[in-house]
């Protein structure tokens, strides 16, 4: 194995049977260690940065292209990390599969938890009322739980996002409707 096609900095240990693609950066800060075990496969453009502790990639683990792992933790044996995934100060259990584009360990984003007694936006925009007008509770359009004090996760879908876009940009026209100048001419 030639290390001319990837960058190594700090206390980095690589098993000779590990396969590392071009453009990979392996870095360990002072007082940290990065260990790449036997049979590990690291895809093109990955960055593994041991920070404030040890980062260990156990045997047989596969990291897809563009994976970013920063901090300390362990990528378990035979784990598969999908491309363009970011892992911050977390461990992945052995045999675990992480979907491409995942973000693991970012605690700055919180899930919105609402009391179940509150109603959620109606799934369909109302063409007769302004969007800011509150709608009365209706079993077809609101979601609530039977017991007070339970919490639910709010998931915003395409309809909610379309309503939000109409509220933010009320003069936006659909691409298939003609512009006012085109109608007269």
PyMOL CGO cylinders between C-alpha atoms (Angstrom):
from pymol import cmd
from pymol.cgo import CYLINDER

trace = [
    CYLINDER, 0.00, 0.00, 0.00, 1.38, 3.38, -0.97, 0.3, 1, 1, 1, 1, 1, 1,
    CYLINDER, 1.38, 3.38, -0.97, 0.33, 6.38, 1.09, 0.3, 1, 1, 1, 1, 1, 1,
    CYLINDER, 0.33, 6.38, 1.09, 1.24, 8.87, -1.66, 0.3, 1, 1, 1, 1, 1, 1,
    CYLINDER, 1.24, 8.87, -1.66, -2.41, 9.32, -2.68, 0.3, 1, 1, 1, 1, 1, 1,
    CYLINDER, -2.41, 9.32, -2.68, -3.81, 10.33, 0.75, 0.3, 1, 1, 1, 1, 1, 1,
    CYLINDER, -3.81, 10.33, 0.75, -2.79, 12.66, 3.59, 0.3, 1, 1, 1, 1, 1, 1,
    CYLINDER, -2.79, 12.66, 3.59, -1.75, 11.49, 7.07, 0.3, 1, 1, 1, 1, 1, 1,
    CYLINDER, -1.75, 11.49, 7.07, -1.08, 13.74, 10.05, 0.3, 1, 1, 1, 1, 1, 1,
    CYLINDER, -1.08, 13.74, 10.05, -0.54, 12.92, 13.72, 0.3, 1, 1, 1, 1, 1, 1,
    CYLINDER, -0.54, 12.92, 13.72, -0.74, 9.58, 15.52, 0.3, 1, 1, 1, 1, 1, 1,
    CYLINDER, -0.74, 9.58, 15.52, -2.40, 7.48, 12.80, 0.3, 1, 1, 1, 1, 1, 1,
    CYLINDER, -2.40, 7.48, 12.80, -2.13, 3.68, 12.68, 0.3, 1, 1, 1, 1, 1, 1,
    CYLINDER, -2.13, 3.68, 12.68, -3.19, 1.89, 9.47, 0.3, 1, 1, 1, 1, 1, 1,
    CYLINDER, -3.19, 1.89, 9.47, -3.32, -1.88, 9.07, 0.3, 1, 1, 1, 1, 1, 1,
    CYLINDER, -3.32, -1.88, 9.07, -1.57, -3.00, 5.85, 0.3, 1, 1, 1, 1, 1, 1,
    CYLINDER, -1.57, -3.00, 5.85, -4.75, -4.70, 4.54, 0.3, 1, 1, 1, 1, 1, 1,
    CYLINDER, -4.75, -4.70, 4.54, -6.83, -1.52, 4.70, 0.3, 1, 1, 1, 1, 1, 1,
    CYLINDER, -6.83, -1.52, 4.70, -7.94, -0.09, 1.33, 0.3, 1, 1, 1, 1, 1, 1,
    CYLINDER, -7.94, -0.09, 1.33, -7.77, 3.70, 1.17, 0.3, 1, 1, 1, 1, 1, 1,
    CYLINDER, -7.77, 3.70, 1.17, -8.88, 5.61, -1.93, 0.3, 1, 1, 1, 1, 1, 1,
    CYLINDER, -8.88, 5.61, -1.93, -7.22, 8.77, -3.25, 0.3, 1, 1, 1, 1, 1, 1,
    CYLINDER, -7.22, 8.77, -3.25, -7.99, 12.12, -1.66, 0.3, 1, 1, 1, 1, 1, 1,
    CYLINDER, -7.99, 12.12, -1.66, -8.51, 10.77, 1.86, 0.3, 1, 1, 1, 1, 1, 1,
    CYLINDER, -8.51, 10.77, 1.86, -7.34, 12.79, 4.87, 0.3, 1, 1, 1, 1, 1, 1,
    CYLINDER, -7.34, 12.79, 4.87, -6.44, 10.94, 8.08, 0.3, 1, 1, 1, 1, 1, 1,
    CYLINDER, -6.44, 10.94, 8.08, -5.57, 13.25, 10.96, 0.3, 1, 1, 1, 1, 1, 1,
    CYLINDER, -5.57, 13.25, 10.96, -5.13, 12.91, 14.72, 0.3, 1, 1, 1, 1, 1, 1,
    CYLINDER, -5.13, 12.91, 14.72, -4.77, 15.92, 16.99, 0.3, 1, 1, 1, 1, 1, 1,
    CYLINDER, -4.77, 15.92, 16.99, -2.16, 15.91, 19.77, 0.3, 1, 1, 1, 1, 1, 1,
    CYLINDER, -2.16, 15.91, 19.77, -3.24, 13.53, 22.58, 0.3, 1, 1, 1, 1, 1, 1,
    CYLINDER, -3.24, 13.53, 22.58, -5.55, 11.75, 20.13, 0.3, 1, 1, 1, 1, 1, 1,
    CYLINDER, -5.55, 11.75, 20.13, -5.13, 8.62, 18.03, 0.3, 1, 1, 1, 1, 1, 1,
    CYLINDER, -5.13, 8.62, 18.03, -6.70, 7.38, 14.77, 0.3, 1, 1, 1, 1, 1, 1,
    CYLINDER, -6.70, 7.38, 14.77, -6.66, 3.61, 14.24, 0.3, 1, 1, 1, 1, 1, 1,
    CYLINDER, -6.66, 3.61, 14.24, -7.65, 1.96, 10.94, 0.3, 1, 1, 1, 1, 1, 1,
    CYLINDER, -7.65, 1.96, 10.94, -8.03, -1.82, 11.44, 0.3, 1, 1, 1, 1, 1, 1,
    CYLINDER, -8.03, -1.82, 11.44, -7.66, -4.76, 9.04, 0.3, 1, 1, 1, 1, 1, 1,
    CYLINDER, -7.66, -4.76, 9.04, -9.92, -4.94, 5.99, 0.3, 1, 1, 1, 1, 1, 1,
    CYLINDER, -9.92, -4.94, 5.99, -11.27, -1.40, 6.33, 0.3, 1, 1, 1, 1, 1, 1,
    CYLINDER, -11.27, -1.40, 6.33, -12.31, 0.27, 3.07, 0.3, 1, 1, 1, 1, 1, 1,
    CYLINDER, -12.31, 0.27, 3.07, -12.29, 4.08, 2.95, 0.3, 1, 1, 1, 1, 1, 1,
    CYLINDER, -12.29, 4.08, 2.95, -13.80, 5.76, -0.11, 0.3, 1, 1, 1, 1, 1, 1,
    CYLINDER, -13.80, 5.76, -0.11, -12.52, 8.70, -2.11, 0.3, 1, 1, 1, 1, 1, 1,
    CYLINDER, -12.52, 8.70, -2.11, -12.53, 12.11, -0.43, 0.3, 1, 1, 1, 1, 1, 1,
    CYLINDER, -12.53, 12.11, -0.43, -13.17, 10.89, 3.14, 0.3, 1, 1, 1, 1, 1, 1,
    CYLINDER, -13.17, 10.89, 3.14, -11.93, 12.87, 6.11, 0.3, 1, 1, 1, 1, 1, 1,
    CYLINDER, -11.93, 12.87, 6.11, -11.29, 11.13, 9.44, 0.3, 1, 1, 1, 1, 1, 1,
    CYLINDER, -11.29, 11.13, 9.44, -10.15, 13.50, 12.18, 0.3, 1, 1, 1, 1, 1, 1,
    CYLINDER, -10.15, 13.50, 12.18, -9.50, 12.20, 15.71, 0.3, 1, 1, 1, 1, 1, 1,
    CYLINDER, -9.50, 12.20, 15.71, -10.18, 15.08, 18.09, 0.3, 1, 1, 1, 1, 1, 1,
    CYLINDER, -10.18, 15.08, 18.09, -10.17, 15.02, 21.90, 0.3, 1, 1, 1, 1, 1, 1,
    CYLINDER, -10.17, 15.02, 21.90, -9.81, 11.25, 22.11, 0.3, 1, 1, 1, 1, 1, 1,
    CYLINDER, -9.81, 11.25, 22.11, -9.37, 8.15, 20.01, 0.3, 1, 1, 1, 1, 1, 1,
    CYLINDER, -9.37, 8.15, 20.01, -11.16, 7.44, 16.76, 0.3, 1, 1, 1, 1, 1, 1,
    CYLINDER, -11.16, 7.44, 16.76, -11.14, 3.74, 15.89, 0.3, 1, 1, 1, 1, 1, 1,
    CYLINDER, -11.14, 3.74, 15.89, -12.38, 2.17, 12.66, 0.3, 1, 1, 1, 1, 1, 1,
    CYLINDER, -12.38, 2.17, 12.66, -12.75, -1.55, 13.40, 0.3, 1, 1, 1, 1, 1, 1,
    CYLINDER, -12.75, -1.55, 13.40, -12.05, -4.41, 10.99, 0.3, 1, 1, 1, 1, 1, 1,
    CYLINDER, -12.05, -4.41, 10.99, -14.17, -4.78, 7.87, 0.3, 1, 1, 1, 1, 1, 1,
    CYLINDER, -14.17, -4.78, 7.87, -15.86, -1.37, 8.15, 0.3, 1, 1, 1, 1, 1, 1,
    CYLINDER, -15.86, -1.37, 8.15, -16.67, 0.41, 4.88, 0.3, 1, 1, 1, 1, 1, 1,
    CYLINDER, -16.67, 0.41, 4.88, -16.88, 4.19, 4.53, 0.3, 1, 1, 1, 1, 1, 1,
    CYLINDER, -16.88, 4.19, 4.53, -18.40, 5.51, 1.30, 0.3, 1, 1, 1, 1, 1, 1,
    CYLINDER, -18.40, 5.51, 1.30, -17.07, 8.47, -0.64, 0.3, 1, 1, 1, 1, 1, 1,
    CYLINDER, -17.07, 8.47, -0.64, -17.08, 11.87, 1.03, 0.3, 1, 1, 1, 1, 1, 1,
    CYLINDER, -17.08, 11.87, 1.03, -17.67, 10.61, 4.58, 0.3, 1, 1, 1, 1, 1, 1,
    CYLINDER, -17.67, 10.61, 4.58, -16.64, 13.03, 7.34, 0.3, 1, 1, 1, 1, 1, 1,
    CYLINDER, -16.64, 13.03, 7.34, -15.88, 11.64, 10.81, 0.3, 1, 1, 1, 1, 1, 1,
    CYLINDER, -15.88, 11.64, 10.81, -14.72, 14.16, 13.41, 0.3, 1, 1, 1, 1, 1, 1,
    CYLINDER, -14.72, 14.16, 13.41, -14.10, 13.67, 17.12, 0.3, 1, 1, 1, 1, 1, 1,
    CYLINDER, -14.10, 13.67, 17.12, -13.80, 10.46, 19.04, 0.3, 1, 1, 1, 1, 1, 1,
    CYLINDER, -13.80, 10.46, 19.04, -15.68, 7.21, 18.88, 0.3, 1, 1, 1, 1, 1, 1,
    CYLINDER, -15.68, 7.21, 18.88, -15.70, 3.86, 17.13, 0.3, 1, 1, 1, 1, 1, 1,
    CYLINDER, -15.70, 3.86, 17.13, -16.94, 2.72, 13.75, 0.3, 1, 1, 1, 1, 1, 1,
    CYLINDER, -16.94, 2.72, 13.75, -17.85, -0.88, 14.58, 0.3, 1, 1, 1, 1, 1, 1,
    CYLINDER, -17.85, -0.88, 14.58, -16.66, -4.01, 12.80, 0.3, 1, 1, 1, 1, 1, 1,
    CYLINDER, -16.66, -4.01, 12.80, -18.31, -4.54, 9.40, 0.3, 1, 1, 1, 1, 1, 1,
    CYLINDER, -18.31, -4.54, 9.40, -20.33, -1.32, 9.70, 0.3, 1, 1, 1, 1, 1, 1,
    CYLINDER, -20.33, -1.32, 9.70, -21.25, 0.37, 6.44, 0.3, 1, 1, 1, 1, 1, 1,
    CYLINDER, -21.25, 0.37, 6.44, -21.33, 4.18, 6.33, 0.3, 1, 1, 1, 1, 1, 1,
    CYLINDER, -21.33, 4.18, 6.33, -23.09, 5.61, 3.26, 0.3, 1, 1, 1, 1, 1, 1,
    CYLINDER, -23.09, 5.61, 3.26, -21.47, 8.27, 1.11, 0.3, 1, 1, 1, 1, 1, 1,
    CYLINDER, -21.47, 8.27, 1.11, -21.60, 11.94, 2.14, 0.3, 1, 1, 1, 1, 1, 1,
    CYLINDER, -21.60, 11.94, 2.14, -22.41, 11.04, 5.77, 0.3, 1, 1, 1, 1, 1, 1,
    CYLINDER, -22.41, 11.04, 5.77, -21.16, 13.20, 8.64, 0.3, 1, 1, 1, 1, 1, 1,
    CYLINDER, -21.16, 13.20, 8.64, -20.46, 11.70, 12.08, 0.3, 1, 1, 1, 1, 1, 1,
    CYLINDER, -20.46, 11.70, 12.08, -19.55, 14.02, 14.95, 0.3, 1, 1, 1, 1, 1, 1,
    CYLINDER, -19.55, 14.02, 14.95, -18.28, 12.54, 18.25, 0.3, 1, 1, 1, 1, 1, 1,
    CYLINDER, -18.28, 12.54, 18.25, -20.39, 9.39, 17.96, 0.3, 1, 1, 1, 1, 1, 1,
    CYLINDER, -20.39, 9.39, 17.96, -19.89, 5.65, 17.60, 0.3, 1, 1, 1, 1, 1, 1,
    CYLINDER, -19.89, 5.65, 17.60, -21.54, 3.36, 15.08, 0.3, 1, 1, 1, 1, 1, 1,
    CYLINDER, -21.54, 3.36, 15.08, -22.28, -0.18, 16.34, 0.3, 1, 1, 1, 1, 1, 1,
    CYLINDER, -22.28, -0.18, 16.34, -20.85, -3.24, 14.58, 0.3, 1, 1, 1, 1, 1, 1,
    CYLINDER, -20.85, -3.24, 14.58, -22.84, -4.50, 11.57, 0.3, 1, 1, 1, 1, 1, 1,
    CYLINDER, -22.84, -4.50, 11.57, -24.76, -1.17, 11.44, 0.3, 1, 1, 1, 1, 1, 1,
    CYLINDER, -24.76, -1.17, 11.44, -25.67, 0.38, 8.10, 0.3, 1, 1, 1, 1, 1, 1,
    CYLINDER, -25.67, 0.38, 8.10, -25.92, 4.19, 7.92, 0.3, 1, 1, 1, 1, 1, 1,
    CYLINDER, -25.92, 4.19, 7.92, -27.82, 5.63, 4.91, 0.3, 1, 1, 1, 1, 1, 1,
    CYLINDER, -27.82, 5.63, 4.91, -26.02, 8.01, 2.54, 0.3, 1, 1, 1, 1, 1, 1,
    CYLINDER, -26.02, 8.01, 2.54, -26.18, 11.69, 3.44, 0.3, 1, 1, 1, 1, 1, 1,
    CYLINDER, -26.18, 11.69, 3.44, -26.87, 11.07, 7.13, 0.3, 1, 1, 1, 1, 1, 1,
    CYLINDER, -26.87, 11.07, 7.13, -25.90, 13.46, 9.91, 0.3, 1, 1, 1, 1, 1, 1,
    CYLINDER, -25.90, 13.46, 9.91, -25.07, 11.77, 13.21, 0.3, 1, 1, 1, 1, 1, 1,
    CYLINDER, -25.07, 11.77, 13.21, -24.13, 13.64, 16.37, 0.3, 1, 1, 1, 1, 1, 1,
    CYLINDER, -24.13, 13.64, 16.37, -25.24, 17.19, 15.59, 0.3, 1, 1, 1, 1, 1, 1,
    CYLINDER, -25.24, 17.19, 15.59, -26.89, 18.25, 18.85, 0.3, 1, 1, 1, 1, 1, 1,
    CYLINDER, -26.89, 18.25, 18.85, -27.44, 21.85, 17.70, 0.3, 1, 1, 1, 1, 1, 1,
    CYLINDER, -27.44, 21.85, 17.70, -30.63, 20.89, 15.85, 0.3, 1, 1, 1, 1, 1, 1,
    CYLINDER, -30.63, 20.89, 15.85, -33.56, 20.02, 18.08, 0.3, 1, 1, 1, 1, 1, 1,
    CYLINDER, -33.56, 20.02, 18.08, -36.69, 18.13, 17.12, 0.3, 1, 1, 1, 1, 1, 1,
    CYLINDER, -36.69, 18.13, 17.12, -39.83, 20.20, 17.62, 0.3, 1, 1, 1, 1, 1, 1,
    CYLINDER, -39.83, 20.20, 17.62, -41.99, 18.57, 20.27, 0.3, 1, 1, 1, 1, 1, 1,
    CYLINDER, -41.99, 18.57, 20.27, -45.51, 19.93, 20.71, 0.3, 1, 1, 1, 1, 1, 1,
    CYLINDER, -45.51, 19.93, 20.71, -48.22, 19.09, 23.19, 0.3, 1, 1, 1, 1, 1, 1,
    CYLINDER, -48.22, 19.09, 23.19, -50.71, 16.73, 21.62, 0.3, 1, 1, 1, 1, 1, 1,
    CYLINDER, -50.71, 16.73, 21.62, -53.63, 19.02, 22.49, 0.3, 1, 1, 1, 1, 1, 1,
    CYLINDER, -53.63, 19.02, 22.49, -52.43, 21.57, 19.91, 0.3, 1, 1, 1, 1, 1, 1,
    CYLINDER, -52.43, 21.57, 19.91, -53.66, 21.32, 16.34, 0.3, 1, 1, 1, 1, 1, 1,
    CYLINDER, -53.66, 21.32, 16.34, -51.38, 21.12, 13.36, 0.3, 1, 1, 1, 1, 1, 1,
    CYLINDER, -51.38, 21.12, 13.36, -51.65, 23.05, 10.08, 0.3, 1, 1, 1, 1, 1, 1,
    CYLINDER, -51.65, 23.05, 10.08, -54.23, 21.69, 7.70, 0.3, 1, 1, 1, 1, 1, 1,
    CYLINDER, -54.23, 21.69, 7.70, -52.65, 19.44, 5.06, 0.3, 1, 1, 1, 1, 1, 1,
    CYLINDER, -52.65, 19.44, 5.06, -54.27, 21.34, 2.18, 0.3, 1, 1, 1, 1, 1, 1,
    CYLINDER, -54.27, 21.34, 2.18, -54.20, 25.09, 1.56, 0.3, 1, 1, 1, 1, 1, 1,
    CYLINDER, -54.20, 25.09, 1.56, -57.58, 26.79, 1.81, 0.3, 1, 1, 1, 1, 1, 1,
    CYLINDER, -57.58, 26.79, 1.81, -58.20, 28.80, -1.38, 0.3, 1, 1, 1, 1, 1, 1,
    CYLINDER, -58.20, 28.80, -1.38, -60.99, 30.93, 0.16, 0.3, 1, 1, 1, 1, 1, 1,
    CYLINDER, -60.99, 30.93, 0.16, -59.20, 32.17, 3.30, 0.3, 1, 1, 1, 1, 1, 1,
    CYLINDER, -59.20, 32.17, 3.30, -55.88, 33.97, 3.81, 0.3, 1, 1, 1, 1, 1, 1,
    CYLINDER, -55.88, 33.97, 3.81, -53.19, 31.58, 5.00, 0.3, 1, 1, 1, 1, 1, 1,
    CYLINDER, -53.19, 31.58, 5.00, -52.74, 33.39, 8.31, 0.3, 1, 1, 1, 1, 1, 1,
    CYLINDER, -52.74, 33.39, 8.31, -56.36, 32.73, 9.37, 0.3, 1, 1, 1, 1, 1, 1,
    CYLINDER, -56.36, 32.73, 9.37, -56.57, 30.03, 12.04, 0.3, 1, 1, 1, 1, 1, 1,
    CYLINDER, -56.57, 30.03, 12.04, -58.75, 27.06, 11.26, 0.3, 1, 1, 1, 1, 1, 1,
    CYLINDER, -58.75, 27.06, 11.26, -61.09, 25.47, 13.79, 0.3, 1, 1, 1, 1, 1, 1,
    CYLINDER, -61.09, 25.47, 13.79, -60.26, 21.94, 14.89, 0.3, 1, 1, 1, 1, 1, 1,
    CYLINDER, -60.26, 21.94, 14.89, -61.61, 19.42, 12.40, 0.3, 1, 1, 1, 1, 1, 1,
    CYLINDER, -61.61, 19.42, 12.40, -61.14, 15.67, 12.60, 0.3, 1, 1, 1, 1, 1, 1,
    CYLINDER, -61.14, 15.67, 12.60, -60.21, 15.49, 8.92, 0.3, 1, 1, 1, 1, 1, 1,
    CYLINDER, -60.21, 15.49, 8.92, -57.44, 18.09, 9.09, 0.3, 1, 1, 1, 1, 1, 1,
    CYLINDER, -57.44, 18.09, 9.09, -56.05, 18.17, 12.63, 0.3, 1, 1, 1, 1, 1, 1,
    CYLINDER, -56.05, 18.17, 12.63, -54.13, 15.64, 14.65, 0.3, 1, 1, 1, 1, 1, 1,
    CYLINDER, -54.13, 15.64, 14.65, -54.48, 15.31, 18.40, 0.3, 1, 1, 1, 1, 1, 1,
    CYLINDER, -54.48, 15.31, 18.40, -53.92, 12.61, 21.00, 0.3, 1, 1, 1, 1, 1, 1,
    CYLINDER, -53.92, 12.61, 21.00, -56.59, 11.31, 23.34, 0.3, 1, 1, 1, 1, 1, 1,
    CYLINDER, -56.59, 11.31, 23.34, -54.55, 11.70, 26.51, 0.3, 1, 1, 1, 1, 1, 1,
    CYLINDER, -54.55, 11.70, 26.51, -53.28, 15.10, 27.59, 0.3, 1, 1, 1, 1, 1, 1,
    CYLINDER, -53.28, 15.10, 27.59, -49.56, 15.40, 28.18, 0.3, 1, 1, 1, 1, 1, 1,
    CYLINDER, -49.56, 15.40, 28.18, -48.41, 13.09, 25.39, 0.3, 1, 1, 1, 1, 1, 1,
    CYLINDER, -48.41, 13.09, 25.39, -46.00, 14.56, 22.91, 0.3, 1, 1, 1, 1, 1, 1,
    CYLINDER, -46.00, 14.56, 22.91, -45.75, 13.98, 19.21, 0.3, 1, 1, 1, 1, 1, 1,
    CYLINDER, -45.75, 13.98, 19.21, -43.17, 14.88, 16.61, 0.3, 1, 1, 1, 1, 1, 1,
    CYLINDER, -43.17, 14.88, 16.61, -44.25, 17.39, 14.01, 0.3, 1, 1, 1, 1, 1, 1,
    CYLINDER, -44.25, 17.39, 14.01, -43.35, 16.33, 10.49, 0.3, 1, 1, 1, 1, 1, 1,
    CYLINDER, -43.35, 16.33, 10.49, -43.78, 18.94, 7.82, 0.3, 1, 1, 1, 1, 1, 1,
    CYLINDER, -43.78, 18.94, 7.82, -44.54, 17.58, 4.37, 0.3, 1, 1, 1, 1, 1, 1,
    CYLINDER, -44.54, 17.58, 4.37, -44.72, 19.01, 0.89, 0.3, 1, 1, 1, 1, 1, 1,
    CYLINDER, -44.72, 19.01, 0.89, -48.13, 20.62, 1.38, 0.3, 1, 1, 1, 1, 1, 1,
    CYLINDER, -48.13, 20.62, 1.38, -46.98, 22.49, 4.47, 0.3, 1, 1, 1, 1, 1, 1,
    CYLINDER, -46.98, 22.49, 4.47, -43.86, 23.72, 2.64, 0.3, 1, 1, 1, 1, 1, 1,
    CYLINDER, -43.86, 23.72, 2.64, -45.96, 24.88, -0.32, 0.3, 1, 1, 1, 1, 1, 1,
    CYLINDER, -45.96, 24.88, -0.32, -48.23, 26.83, 2.05, 0.3, 1, 1, 1, 1, 1, 1,
    CYLINDER, -48.23, 26.83, 2.05, -45.18, 28.39, 3.67, 0.3, 1, 1, 1, 1, 1, 1,
    CYLINDER, -45.18, 28.39, 3.67, -43.76, 29.39, 0.25, 0.3, 1, 1, 1, 1, 1, 1,
    CYLINDER, -43.76, 29.39, 0.25, -47.10, 30.98, -0.73, 0.3, 1, 1, 1, 1, 1, 1,
    CYLINDER, -47.10, 30.98, -0.73, -47.13, 32.92, 2.55, 0.3, 1, 1, 1, 1, 1, 1,
    CYLINDER, -47.13, 32.92, 2.55, -43.54, 34.10, 2.12, 0.3, 1, 1, 1, 1, 1, 1,
    CYLINDER, -43.54, 34.10, 2.12, -43.80, 34.85, -1.60, 0.3, 1, 1, 1, 1, 1, 1,
    CYLINDER, -43.80, 34.85, -1.60, -47.47, 35.72, -2.30, 0.3, 1, 1, 1, 1, 1, 1,
    CYLINDER, -47.47, 35.72, -2.30, -46.80, 37.17, -5.78, 0.3, 1, 1, 1, 1, 1, 1,
    CYLINDER, -46.80, 37.17, -5.78, -45.07, 34.03, -7.04, 0.3, 1, 1, 1, 1, 1, 1,
    CYLINDER, -45.07, 34.03, -7.04, -46.87, 32.46, -9.98, 0.3, 1, 1, 1, 1, 1, 1,
    CYLINDER, -46.87, 32.46, -9.98, -46.93, 28.85, -11.03, 0.3, 1, 1, 1, 1, 1, 1,
    CYLINDER, -46.93, 28.85, -11.03, -44.70, 28.04, -13.99, 0.3, 1, 1, 1, 1, 1, 1,
    CYLINDER, -44.70, 28.04, -13.99, -47.63, 26.89, -16.13, 0.3, 1, 1, 1, 1, 1, 1,
    CYLINDER, -47.63, 26.89, -16.13, -49.74, 30.06, -15.68, 0.3, 1, 1, 1, 1, 1, 1,
    CYLINDER, -49.74, 30.06, -15.68, -49.17, 32.89, -18.19, 0.3, 1, 1, 1, 1, 1, 1,
    CYLINDER, -49.17, 32.89, -18.19, -47.70, 36.18, -17.05, 0.3, 1, 1, 1, 1, 1, 1,
    CYLINDER, -47.70, 36.18, -17.05, -50.03, 39.25, -17.08, 0.3, 1, 1, 1, 1, 1, 1,
    CYLINDER, -50.03, 39.25, -17.08, -48.22, 40.72, -20.14, 0.3, 1, 1, 1, 1, 1, 1,
    CYLINDER, -48.22, 40.72, -20.14, -48.65, 37.47, -22.11, 0.3, 1, 1, 1, 1, 1, 1,
    CYLINDER, -48.65, 37.47, -22.11, -52.45, 37.44, -21.65, 0.3, 1, 1, 1, 1, 1, 1,
    CYLINDER, -52.45, 37.44, -21.65, -53.04, 40.79, -23.40, 0.3, 1, 1, 1, 1, 1, 1,
    CYLINDER, -53.04, 40.79, -23.40, -50.61, 40.33, -26.22, 0.3, 1, 1, 1, 1, 1, 1,
]
cmd.load_cgo(trace, "trace")
